[in-house]
């Protein structure tokens, strides 16, 4: 969708890739010290996101000849009250910014003609027993500098456990190895690095799959199995961690119903239930909460 409301003719997945690949904060509309700091950190974080998604896009074989034209549009404005960072196919980190007295806005320029500096975000689990957390650590450190509270959403499919790229392949090849990976991740964040990550969300929009930029498309029965294994590993590493999900694209998805029923029987813990709303009418938000309740 263009800024004037007309259709671009691109699929949601194309637009997702374009945004994550090439959004760069370029202009700040405030000079307060707090907002300047927030803008600097947003620029650095988006540089990581852009570079990672460019590499994923390149490796996926999706790139088409002639797709490197330059687009320069004002895509969005971000207030300092709330910011969100998406790490495609890895971790979605929701950043809840503290209340700030000064408002600022960032102008994003989309330039798909070139990618950012190459990073090894997709190599966080290069082989069984080996981990690469450096890039993740850098992103979390930048978030914490703002006094924000990161919520880590587990949304990744390491090649060692998912050798085939297919959104319908939702279970890892070895759940014991998957649990160990999640255990080591939580332990690294909260023991080794003492980041104090309290909330852990399992999956991101598992009800829509790659159409929403997600690496998997779950059925209800599959999701509760995946959820149970994942939160077991999280709680084993940090018994005080709060776990939940499923971060639905549609709050009335059967996946949400299955999760609540599963956890209601005491088969897995559930500290919070989450979903996404893409709407400009506050009434729709209220309706989704009433319906979910």
N, C-alpha and C positions, 0 to 999 in steps of 0.2 A: 504494500500500500504506500503510495506516494504521500507527501505532506499535504497535497491538495485533495486527497481522498480518492484519487484514481488508482486503478489496479496496475501494478508493475508487470504482471504476467509471469512473475517468477513464483516457484513453489515455495512453501514455508521453509523447507529444508535448505533451498538455495539462499533465501534471505537470512536464515539463521547462520549459515556458513559465512555469508558476506559480512554480516554484523560482527560476529565473533572474530573473523579474520582481520578486519580492517578498521574497527572503530578506534579513534585516537582522540582523547580530550585535547582540544587545542586552544580554547579561549575561556578565561575566567571572568565572570561578571561580578566581582566583589574583591575588595582589597583587605578584608579583615584577616588578621594573622591565622585564626582558626580555619577559615575557609581556604586560605592559601595552602595551609598544611594538608587539608583534606584533598585539595586539587592535585597537589604533588603526588600524594599516595595513590590517588585514582589513576593518574597518568602512568605511574610505574606498574600498578596492577594490571591495567588494560594492555600495557606493553607485553606482559607475560601472557595474558589471555590471547591476544592477537597472534603472537608468535606461535603459541602452542596449537591454535586452531588452524593456522596456515599449514603447519607441518602435517597435522592429521589429514587435512583436505588434500594436500599433495600426495601423501602416501596412500590414500584411499582410491586413487585413480579416477576421482570425480572431476578433476580439472579438465576443462574443455578449451580447445584452441579459440583464441579471440575473446576469452573471458577476462582479459586483463585491462579493460577500459577503466578510466578513472571516473569515479562518482564523487562529487563533493556536494553534500547536502547537510543541512542542519537536521540531525536525526533525532536527538532527544536532549532534554535538559535534566540535570540531576540536582536535586536539592540536597543540602547537607543534613537534612533530617533523617534520610534513609538512603542507603546505597546497596547495590547487589552486584556481586561479581560471579560470573559463570566460567567455570573451567570445563570446556567441552570434553566429554568422554572421560573425565577424570573425577574431579570433585566439584560440586557446586557449593560455594561458600556464601551463605547469606550473611550479610553484614548489617547488623542493627546499630545504626549510628546513634550516639547520645544526642539529646536535644541541644541544639545550638541556637544562639540568639541571632546570629547573622545568617542570612540566606545567600546562597551562591548558585550559579548555574554554569554548567560546562557545555560548550558547543563541540559536537563530535563531527569530524570530517571522515567520510568513507573514501578510502583510496585502495582499490583492489589491485593496483598495478604492481604492488610489491609486498612481500612479507616482511615481518620484523626479524630481529636477530634470532638465530636458531637456538632453541633450548631443548633439554632432554626431558620434558614433562612426561612424555609417553614412555619413558624408561624407568619409572618408579619401581617396577618389579621386573627387573631384567631376567631373573632366573630364580628357581626355588631357593629360598634361603638368602637371597640377595635383595637389598632394598635401596632405593635412591630417593631420599626425601628432601634433598637440598632445595629444589625449586618450590615445593610446597612450604617448606620452612620460611623461605623468603617472603612468600605471599602472606602467610599468617603473621609474620613479624610486622609487615607494613600495615596490616589491618589493626593489629594491637596498638600500633603507634597512635592511632586516632582515638584510643580508649573505647573502641567498638568491641562488641561481643560476637565473635565468629560462631556460626552454627555450621558444622560440617555435614554435608550431604554426600553419602557414598554412592557414586554414580560412575563406575568405571569397570572395564572389562580387560584385565591384563592378558596379553597374548599367551602367556604361559598357562593360563587357565581357560582361555577362550581362543583357541587357535583359528577358528573360523569366524569371519566377520558376517554375522547374521543376527538381525534383531530378534529372531524367534529362538535363538539359542540363549536361554536365560540362566541356565544352571552351569556353574563352573564344572570343569572336568573332574575336580577333586574337592569336595566340600571341606575336608580336613585341612587341605592346603589353603583354601579360601579363608577359613576361620583363622588360621595362623597368620595370614597376611593382614587381616583386619585387626587381630589382636596386637600385632607388632606396630601397626599404624597408631592405634589408640595409645599404646604404651609409649611409643616414641613422642607423641604429642603431649601427653599429660604427665609422664614420668621423666623421660630424658630431657625434653625441652620445657616442660612445665608451662605449657600454653594455657592450661586450664580450660580446655574445651569441654563444656558441660552438655551440650545438646548434639545428638547424632541422629541424622535423618537417613532412612534407608530407601534409596532409589530416588529418582526424579522423573515425574510424569511417566510412570511405567505403563500407563493405559494408552499412550499414543505412539510410543516407539520413535523411530527415526523421523517421522513427520514433525516431531517437536525437537529434534536434535538429540534424542536419547538413544543409547546404544542397544536398548532391549525393549521388547514388547511382551509384557507379562499377561498371563491368564491368572485369574484369582487364586486357583489352587497352587500354581507355581510360585506366586509372589509370597504366600504365607510360609512356604518352605524356605525360600530364600531369606525372608525376613527373620525367621526363627534362628537359622544358622548365623546370620550376621549379628543380631543383637546378643546372641549367646557369647560371641567372641568379644563384642564391645564390653559387656558387663564383666567378663572374665578379666579383662585388662583394667577396667575401672568400674567397680561395683556401684559407685555413686553416679555414673553417667545416666543421663535421661535419653531414652531412645523412643523413636516413633517414625511416622511416615503416613501415607506413602507418597506425599507431595504430588497428588493427582492433578492432571490437567482438567478433569471434570469431576467435581466433588461427588457426583452421584454414581460414579463408576462402581461396578460390582467388586472391584479389587478392595475398595475401602470397606464395603460390607463384610467381605471375607476376612479382612484383617481384624476388624472389631469383634466378629464372632469367634475367631481363633483365639484372640487374646482374652476375650471374655470368659473362655473356658479354662483360663489359667495356663495355656500352653506356651505363652510367650509374654514378656512384659510390654506395656504400651503406656508411655508417659505423655504423649501428645499425638494428635491426629492432624495431618496437614494436607492442604490442597491449594491450588492456585486459582486466582480469578483474574481474567483479562477483560475488564469492563470499566467504564467511566462513571457508572451510576452507583452511588453508595447503597441504594436500595437493593441492588443485586448482591452486594456483599452481605447485607443483613439477611437476605433470603437464603443465601448459601449456608450461613451459620445456623439459621432456624431449621433448614432441611437436614443439615448434618446432625444436629442435635436429635 
